[in-house]
Amino acid sequence: MATLIPAIGSSAFDSTGERRLAERLEQKLDADYLLWHNVPIGPKQTHPDFVVLHARRGLLVLETKDWRLQTVQNATRQAWTILDNGRPKVVINPLAQARHCAIQVVNALERDPQLVHAEGPHQGKLAFPWGHGVVFTRITRKEFETSGLAETIDPHYVICQDEMLEHADPEEFQQRLWNMFAHRFGGAITLPQLDRVRWIMFPQVRVQTQGALFDDNDADAQLPDIMRVMDLQQEQLARSLGDGHRVIHGVAGSGKTMILGYRAEYLARAHAAGKPVLVLCYNEPLAVKLAATMAAKGLSERVHCVHFHKWARAQLVAYGQALPADNQSTDAKMADMVQRVITGVDRGHIPTGQYLAVLIDEGHDFAPEWLKLVTQMVDPTTNSLLVLYDDAQSIYERGRKKNFSFKSVGIQAQGRTTILKINYRNTRQILQTANAIAGDLLTAEDRDDDGIPLVKPVSCGRDGPEPIVINLPTLPEQAARIAELLQGAHADGFAWGDMAVLCRDAKARDLCASTLAKRGVPVQNRLGPGDYDPLANSVKVMTMMVSKGLEFPVVAIPGVERLGRMGAEAAKPGEGAQAQSEAEAQARREAARVLYVAATRATQRLVLGSVKQTDSTSYPQQNT
């Protein structure tokens, strides 16, 4: 059975005939076929009815018409006159329509030198076959040939109603598809070429750098040598998410935020009027980044991206509820503010169902009562809720309640949960180091689909340099060395905005920011909310806690003490009770968890600053 994207149950078909064809393509074609139905292609957002891709056969674009013979009043090779609600309407010849779409795709693919013939008579032309055709779901072959329609479309470009019935022979059905190929020269599509085809045809599946998250509309951008795209499972998931409550458990770097961004954009464009889409996350920098990307797409009014406490405050202000008193600690003030929103909702002073959909990133950092609150904000007519979760990245105790279940907070996701195990963000070397830091924190745990499983990440196999470990005794010395390494990375071609320094606390953050600035490195020191500009071409300096959800090609983490032992010791709080208390062990676990999150922010290069290790614990590293 072929892979159809989106899944049949999630596709919006224009006609019953179109749905029947989707079913036949999925059933009659082998598992090595890839199918896309009505998904936007390229910068111009062309929507062909079906795209069929096969490594050995090539690329095929299909146009579907659910017309009866009596619907067609007149036909030429240029235009057809059809009855539309009883009135004549002139439309382009269906084959010309399919060809126009196919040519747009081919022209885009031929921009890539790795997808064209490098020499010979077909130099510059696509290196694999391509074709186009029409499927008439309500016109038989006999009607097509006897009515004169065969004079306007060559018969081998057409599949008719009686040739796509359920009992049709699969081999004959496939042969009719491949008879549509007018351009047969070229060879098989290699797996790297397949990624490049998907990268160009479907920009929404691109695994972007943080600075270009969801930026899929630059047709003139230089094509990279290596194109990183979602795997088919991710794309299927992103395009096939239906209404109702959904939970995605995904490891660090598995593309959760990409899926969230795609889903938010899809919902906003599919429902251009009415209630907005709400995207919530815990960390302010991630919310700022998501808001910036939606603004760049012109979706600021339709998609509201905010961090949870900012949203809570806005609710109190909008509905005339009293704000917390200022004479409280920050933690107490935040807790009071959330409770006031909960109370307002319970009393009917703050309305529920305010949003078309609610999408929650970093769900693992939300307290159960927060999740219960925001779940009530979903419009019951859509009931569209998406929660992204990774227990390994839960760095706040409130998000790790024992015996937690989604059902207990009103999230009805049984049977609608998905687990993403493959890490695409980090190189194999970076992920290996992060896993060594985490120790047994990443021991996989199975739960039913209403609980919280702990999923251990699997590397996608992308290689890079070994992480650099700076063995220097003091933080100022480590900061100075980090400055030198970042300047070296800049000389190697990395932009300043591609780099981040993630620190354990505000004191270390300020020291590193000052050290970088004194050496002439442009710095953005994230002191608090409003201090993060994702578009600024400067090194981002922030605490590890607020880096969650972000990614940078180059990441440096100073002040990592006893690095090799941290994860191992933290993972065994019950052992060695004579030497350490349970509280100390828990503190080490929390430190390891935060450090794991910070290390997995790096996509290409990782630098760790640590005092000279004297124990025998080993993990991938390059001393400097």
C-alpha positions in Angstrom: 0.0 0.0 0.0 1.3 3.4 -0.9 1.8 6.3 1.5 -0.9 9.0 1.0 -0.3 12.5 2.5 -2.5 13.7 4.1 -4.2 10.5 5.2 -7.6 9.9 3.6 -9.4 10.6 6.9 -7.8 14.0 7.1 -8.1 15.1 3.5 -10.6 17.6 2.3 -11.8 16.2 -1.0 -13.6 18.4 -3.5 -15.7 15.5 -4.8 -16.6 11.9 -4.2 -14.6 11.0 -7.3 -11.5 12.6 -6.0 -11.8 10.5 -2.8 -12.3 7.3 -4.8 -9.2 8.0 -6.7 -7.2 8.6 -3.5 -8.4 5.2 -2.2 -7.4 3.5 -5.5 -4.0 5.1 -5.6 -3.3 4.1 -2.0 -4.6 0.6 -2.5 -3.4 -0.2 -6.0 0.2 1.2 -5.8 3.0 -0.5 -4.0 4.6 0.7 -0.7 7.5 2.4 -2.5 5.1 5.0 -4.0 4.6 8.3 -2.3 1.4 10.3 -2.9 0.4 13.8 -2.0 -3.2 15.1 -2.3 -4.0 18.8 -2.6 -0.9 20.1 -0.7 0.7 23.4 -1.6 3.7 23.1 -3.9 6.5 25.7 -4.2 6.5 29.4 -3.4 3.4 30.0 -5.6 1.5 27.5 -3.5 0.2 25.5 -6.4 -2.3 22.9 -5.4 -2.3 19.9 -7.8 -5.0 17.3 -7.1 -2.4 14.5 -6.8 1.4 14.2 -7.0 2.8 10.6 -7.4 6.5 10.0 -6.8 8.4 6.8 -7.4 12.2 6.4 -7.1 12.5 4.4 -10.4 9.5 5.8 -12.3 9.7 9.5 -11.6 7.2 12.3 -10.9 3.6 12.4 -12.0 1.0 15.2 -11.6 -2.7 14.2 -11.9 -5.7 16.5 -12.4 -9.0 15.0 -11.4 -12.4 15.9 -12.9 -15.6 14.6 -11.5 -17.6 15.7 -14.5 -20.3 13.6 -16.2 -20.3 13.4 -20.0 -23.3 15.6 -20.3 -21.5 18.3 -18.2 -19.1 18.9 -21.1 -20.8 21.1 -23.7 -17.8 21.7 -26.0 -14.2 20.8 -26.0 -11.0 21.7 -27.9 -7.3 21.2 -27.1 -7.2 24.7 -25.6 -10.5 25.1 -23.7 -13.6 23.2 -22.6 -17.1 24.6 -22.0 -18.8 22.9 -19.1 -22.1 23.4 -17.3 -21.6 24.9 -13.8 -24.8 25.2 -11.8 -26.7 25.0 -15.1 -24.7 27.9 -16.7 -22.0 27.5 -19.4 -18.4 28.1 -18.1 -15.2 28.1 -20.2 -12.2 26.4 -18.5 -8.8 25.4 -19.6 -8.3 22.0 -21.1 -7.8 19.6 -18.1 -4.6 18.2 -19.6 -3.3 21.7 -20.1 -4.1 22.4 -16.5 -2.2 19.4 -15.3 0.8 20.2 -17.6 0.9 23.8 -16.4 1.2 22.6 -12.8 3.8 19.9 -13.7 5.9 22.5 -15.5 5.9 24.7 -12.5 7.2 21.9 -10.4 9.8 20.9 -13.0 11.1 24.4 -13.4 11.6 24.7 -9.7 13.4 21.3 -9.5 15.7 22.2 -12.4 17.1 25.1 -10.3 19.0 22.5 -8.4 22.2 21.3 -10.1 22.0 18.0 -8.3 18.7 17.2 -9.9 19.6 17.8 -13.6 21.8 16.2 -16.2 25.2 17.7 -15.9 26.2 17.1 -19.5 25.0 15.5 -22.8 22.0 16.2 -25.0 19.7 16.7 -22.0 22.1 19.0 -20.0 20.2 21.2 -17.5 17.0 19.1 -17.8 15.5 17.1 -15.0 17.5 13.9 -14.3 14.5 11.7 -13.9 11.2 11.2 -15.8 8.2 13.3 -15.2 4.7 13.4 -16.6 1.1 14.6 -16.2 -2.4 13.3 -16.8 -6.1 13.5 -16.2 -8.5 11.2 -14.3 -12.2 11.4 -15.3 -14.0 9.7 -12.3 -17.5 9.8 -14.0 -16.7 9.3 -17.7 -16.1 5.8 -19.0 -13.4 4.9 -21.6 -16.2 4.2 -24.2 -17.8 7.6 -23.5 -14.5 9.4 -23.7 -13.6 7.9 -27.1 -17.1 8.0 -28.8 -17.9 11.5 -27.7 -14.9 13.1 -29.5 -13.1 14.0 -26.2 -10.2 11.8 -27.4 -9.5 14.4 -30.1 -8.8 17.0 -27.5 -6.7 14.9 -25.1 -4.5 12.1 -26.3 -6.0 8.9 -24.8 -2.9 7.7 -23.1 -3.0 10.8 -20.8 -6.3 9.7 -19.4 -7.7 7.3 -16.8 -11.4 6.8 -17.0 -14.1 5.7 -14.5 -14.2 2.1 -15.4 -10.4 1.8 -15.2 -10.2 2.9 -11.5 -12.8 0.6 -10.1 -12.1 -1.3 -6.9 -11.6 -4.6 -8.8 -9.2 -3.0 -11.3 -6.0 -5.0 -11.8 -3.1 -3.2 -9.9 -0.6 -3.8 -12.6 -2.9 -2.5 -15.3 -3.7 0.5 -13.2 -0.1 1.3 -12.6 0.7 0.9 -16.3 -2.0 3.5 -17.2 -0.2 5.9 -14.9 3.2 5.4 -16.5 1.7 5.7 -20.0 1.3 9.3 -19.1 5.0 10.0 -19.1 6.0 12.1 -22.1 9.5 12.7 -20.7 11.0 9.3 -20.1 14.7 10.1 -20.2 16.7 10.0 -16.9 17.4 7.5 -14.2 16.3 6.6 -10.8 15.9 9.1 -7.9 18.5 8.5 -5.2 17.5 9.0 -1.5 19.5 12.3 -1.3 17.8 13.5 -4.4 14.4 12.5 -3.0 15.1 14.8 0.0 16.0 17.6 -2.4 12.8 17.1 -4.4 10.7 17.3 -1.2 12.7 20.3 0.0 11.9 22.2 -3.2 8.4 21.0 -3.8 7.1 21.2 -0.2 8.8 24.0 1.6 6.7 23.3 4.7 8.7 20.1 5.4 12.1 21.9 5.6 14.0 21.5 8.8 15.0 25.1 9.1 17.7 26.8 11.2 16.3 28.7 14.1 16.8 32.0 12.3 14.7 30.8 9.4 12.0 28.8 11.2 9.0 28.2 8.9 10.6 30.5 6.3 9.5 28.7 3.2 8.7 31.4 0.6 12.1 32.6 -0.8 12.1 31.2 -4.3 15.4 32.8 -5.1 17.3 31.6 -2.0 20.5 29.7 -2.7 20.0 26.0 -2.5 22.0 24.4 0.3 24.3 21.5 -0.4 22.6 19.4 2.3 18.8 19.7 2.6 17.2 18.6 5.8 13.5 17.7 5.6 11.0 16.1 7.9 10.8 12.3 7.5 7.6 11.0 6.0 6.2 10.1 9.5 6.5 13.8 10.5 5.0 15.1 7.3 2.2 12.6 7.5 1.5 13.7 11.1 1.8 17.4 10.3 -0.6 17.3 7.3 -3.0 14.7 8.8 -3.8 16.1 12.2 -7.5 16.4 12.4 -9.7 18.1 14.9 -10.1 16.9 18.4 -7.5 16.6 21.2 -4.0 15.5 20.1 -0.8 14.8 22.0 2.7 14.4 20.4 5.4 13.0 22.6 8.7 14.0 20.9 12.3 13.9 21.9 14.5 17.0 21.7 15.1 17.9 18.1 12.3 15.7 16.7 10.5 18.6 14.9 7.7 19.2 17.4 7.8 23.0 17.0 7.9 22.6 13.2 4.8 20.5 13.3 3.2 23.1 15.7 4.1 25.9 13.3 2.7 24.1 10.3 -0.5 23.3 12.1 -1.0 26.9 13.3 -0.5 28.3 9.8 -2.8 25.6 8.3 -5.6 26.4 10.7 -5.2 30.1 10.3 -5.4 30.0 6.5 -8.2 27.4 6.5 -10.3 29.5 8.8 -9.6 33.0 7.6 -12.4 34.5 9.6 -13.6 34.1 13.1 -11.7 33.2 16.2 -7.9 33.2 16.3 -5.5 30.4 17.0 -3.7 30.5 20.3 -0.1 29.2 20.6 1.2 28.9 24.2 4.6 28.1 25.5 6.3 28.6 28.8 9.5 30.3 27.8 9.3 33.9 26.6 12.1 33.7 24.0 10.4 30.8 22.2 7.1 32.7 22.2 8.8 35.8 20.7 10.4 33.6 18.0 7.1 32.0 17.1 5.3 35.4 17.0 8.0 36.8 14.7 7.6 34.0 12.2 3.9 34.2 12.2 4.2 38.0 11.7 6.5 37.4 8.7 3.7 35.3 7.2 1.1 38.0 7.8 -0.7 35.9 10.4 -0.3 38.0 13.5 -4.0 38.7 13.7 -4.9 35.1 13.2 -2.3 33.3 15.3 -1.5 34.7 18.8 1.9 33.3 20.1 2.5 34.2 23.7 4.1 32.7 26.8 1.7 31.4 29.4 1.9 34.1 32.1 1.7 36.9 29.6 -1.5 35.4 28.3 -2.8 35.0 31.8 -2.2 38.7 32.5 -3.9 39.7 29.3 -7.0 37.7 30.3 -7.3 39.6 33.6 -6.9 43.0 31.9 -9.2 42.2 29.0 -12.1 41.1 31.3 -11.7 43.6 34.0 -10.3 41.3 36.7 -8.0 42.6 39.4 -4.3 42.1 39.0 -2.1 40.6 41.7 -0.6 42.9 44.3 2.9 44.1 43.5 4.2 43.5 47.1 4.8 39.8 46.4 7.7 37.8 45.3 7.8 37.0 41.5 6.8 33.4 42.0 4.0 34.3 44.3 2.8 37.0 42.0 2.8 34.6 39.0 0.9 31.9 41.0 -1.6 34.5 42.2 -2.2 35.7 38.6 -2.9 32.2 37.3 -5.3 31.5 40.2 -7.2 34.7 39.4 -7.7 33.6 35.8 -8.9 30.2 37.0 -11.3 31.8 39.4 -12.5 34.2 36.7 -13.2 31.3 34.4 -15.0 29.3 37.1 -17.2 32.3 38.0 -18.0 33.0 34.3 -16.2 36.4 34.4 -13.7 35.2 31.8 -15.3 33.3 28.9 -14.2 29.9 27.7 -14.0 28.8 24.0 -12.2 31.9 23.0 -10.0 30.3 20.3 -10.5 28.3 17.2 -7.6 26.1 18.4 -5.1 26.0 21.2 -1.6 24.7 20.5 0.7 24.1 23.5 4.5 23.9 23.0 6.6 22.8 26.0 3.6 21.1 27.5 5.9 19.2 29.9 6.6 22.6 31.7 2.9 23.3 32.3 1.4 22.5 35.7 -1.7 20.3 35.5 -4.0 23.2 36.6 -2.5 25.3 33.7 -3.4 22.6 31.2 -6.9 22.3 32.6 -7.3 26.0 32.3 -6.2 26.4 28.7 -8.0 23.3 27.5 -11.2 25.2 28.3 -10.2 28.0 25.9 -10.8 25.8 22.8 -14.0 26.5 20.8 -16.2 23.4 21.4 -17.3 23.4 17.8 -13.8 22.7 16.6 -12.4 21.0 19.8 -9.0 21.5 18.3 -6.2 21.1 20.9 -2.6 20.1 20.3 -0.1 19.4 23.1 3.6 18.8 22.5 5.4 17.0 25.3 8.8 15.6 26.2 9.2 14.5 29.8 13.0 14.4 29.4 13.0 18.2 28.9 10.7 18.9 31.8 13.0 21.2 33.9 10.3 22.5 36.3 9.0 20.2 39.1 5.4 21.4 38.5 5.3 19.7 35.2 6.3 16.3 36.6 3.5 15.1 38.8 3.3 11.5 39.7 0.4 9.5 38.2 -0.4 12.5 35.9 -2.9 11.7 33.1 -4.1 13.9 30.3 -7.7 12.9 31.1 -7.4 14.3 34.6 -7.0 17.8 33.1 -9.7 17.5 30.4 -7.4 16.4 27.5 -9.2 13.6 25.7 -6.3 12.2 23.6 -6.7 8.4 24.0 -6.0 6.9 20.7 -4.7 10.2 19.3 -1.2 10.3 20.6 2.0 10.1 18.6 5.6 9.4 19.6 8.5 10.9 17.7 11.8 9.2 18.6 14.3 10.5 16.0 16.4 13.6 16.8 17.1 15.6 13.6 18.4 18.7 15.3 21.7 17.5 16.7 24.7 15.8 15.1 25.4 12.3 16.3 28.3 13.6 18.3 26.3 16.3 20.1 23.5 13.9 20.9 25.9 11.3 22.3 27.4 13.9 24.6 24.0 15.1 25.7 22.9 11.6 26.5 26.1 11.1 28.5 25.2 14.2 30.5 21.7 12.9 31.1 22.7 9.5 32.2 19.8 7.3 33.3 17.5 10.2 33.1 16.8 9.0 29.6 15.9 5.4 30.5 12.9 4.8 28.4 9.6 4.3 30.3 6.4 3.0 28.7 3.0 4.4 29.7 -0.5 4.0 28.3 -1.5 6.7 25.8 -3.1 8.8 28.6 0.1 8.9 30.6 3.6 10.4 30.0 6.1 8.1 28.5 9.8 8.9 28.7 11.3 8.4 25.2 15.0 8.1 24.5 16.1 9.9 21.4 17.5 8.1 18.4 20.1 10.0 16.2 19.2 10.6 12.6 22.9 9.8 11.9 24.1 13.3 10.8 27.7 13.7 11.7 29.7 16.7 12.8 32.7 17.7 14.8 33.2 16.3 18.3 32.1 18.8 21.1 34.9 20.9 22.5 35.5 20.7 26.2 37.4 23.6 27.8 39.2 22.5 30.9 39.9 25.7 32.7 39.6 26.3 36.5 37.6 29.6 36.5 34.5 30.9 34.8 36.3 34.1 33.5 39.0 31.9 31.9 36.3 29.8 30.3 34.4 32.8 29.1 37.6 34.2 27.5 38.2 31.0 25.7 34.6 30.8 24.5 35.0 34.2 23.0 38.0 33.1 21.0 36.1 30.0 19.8 33.1 32.0 18.7 35.3 34.4 16.9 36.8 31.4 15.1 33.4 30.1 14.2 32.5 33.5 12.8 35.7 33.4 10.7 34.5 29.9 9.5 31.3 31.5 8.1 28.8 31.3 11.0 26.8 34.5 11.5 26.9 36.0 15.0 23.1 35.4 15.2 23.8 31.7 14.7 25.5 31.5 18.1 24.4 31.3 21.7 26.1 31.2 25.1 23.9 29.4 27.7 24.7 29.9 31.3 23.7 28.3 34.6 22.6 31.5 36.3 22.3 35.3 35.8 25.8 36.0 37.3 27.5 33.7 34.8 25.3 35.1 32.0 26.4 38.7 32.8 30.0 37.8 33.1 30.0 36.0 29.7 28.1 38.9 28.0 30.7 41.4 29.3 33.6 39.2 28.3 32.3 38.8 24.7 31.5 42.5 24.4 35.0 43.5 25.6 36.4 41.4 22.8 34.3 43.1 20.1 31.7 40.4 19.8 28.2 41.7 19.2 26.1 40.5 22.2 22.5 40.4 23.1 22.2 39.7 26.9 18.8 38.4 27.7 18.1 40.0 31.1 14.4 39.5 31.1 11.2 39.5 29.1 11.4 41.8 26.0 15.2 41.5 25.8 15.2 38.8 23.1 15.3 39.7 19.4 15.6 36.5 17.3 16.4 38.5 14.2 19.4 40.4 15.6 22.8 39.4 14.2 24.4 39.1 17.6 25.4 36.3 20.0 22.5 35.4 22.3 23.6 35.1 25.9 20.9 33.7 28.2 20.4 31.3 31.0 20.0 27.6 30.2 16.4 27.7 31.6 15.1 30.1 29.0 16.8 28.5 26.1 14.2 25.7 25.9 12.5 25.4 22.5 15.3 27.4 20.7 18.2 26.1 18.6 21.4 27.6 17.3 24.1 26.2 15.0 26.8 27.0 17.6 26.2 26.8 21.4 28.7 27.3 24.2 27.9 26.3 27.8 30.4 27.6 30.5 30.5 26.6 34.1 29.7 22.9 33.7 31.3 21.4 36.8 32.0 17.7 37.2 30.4 17.2 33.8 31.1 13.6 33.4 29.7 12.5 36.7 26.7 14.7 36.8 24.3 12.5 34.9 25.5 9.3 36.4 25.2 10.5 40.0 22.0 12.4 39.4 20.3 9.3 38.0 20.8 7.3 41.2 19.4 9.3 44.1 18.9 6.3 46.3 22.4 5.1 46.2 25.3 6.2 48.3 23.1 7.7 51.0 26.0 7.8 53.3 27.8 10.3 51.1 25.0 12.4 49.8 21.5 13.2 50.9 18.4 12.6 48.8 18.1 16.4 48.4 21.6 16.6 47.0 20.9 13.8 44.6 17.7 15.4 43.4 19.6 18.7 42.9 22.0 16.8 40.7 19.2 15.3 38.7 17.7 18.7 38.1 21.1 20.1 37.0 21.6 17.2 34.6 18.2 17.7 33.2 18.7 21.4 32.6 22.2 20.8 31.1 20.7 18.1 28.8 18.2 20.6 27.4 20.9 23.2 26.9 23.3 20.9 25.1 20.6 19.8 22.7 20.1 23.4 21.5 23.2 23.0 19.4 22.7 21.9 15.8 26.3 21.8 14.6 28.9 22.8 17.2 28.9 22.5 21.0 31.5 24.0 23.4 31.4 23.0 27.1 33.4 24.8 29.8 34.4 22.6 32.7 37.0 22.3 35.5 39.6 19.7 34.8 38.1 16.3 35.4 39.8 13.8 37.7 37.4 10.9 37.5 37.4 8.3 34.8 34.0 9.0 33.3 34.3 9.4 29.5 32.1 10.7 26.7 32.8 12.2 23.3 34.9 15.3 23.7 37.8 17.3 22.3 39.9 18.9 25.0 41.3 22.4 24.4 
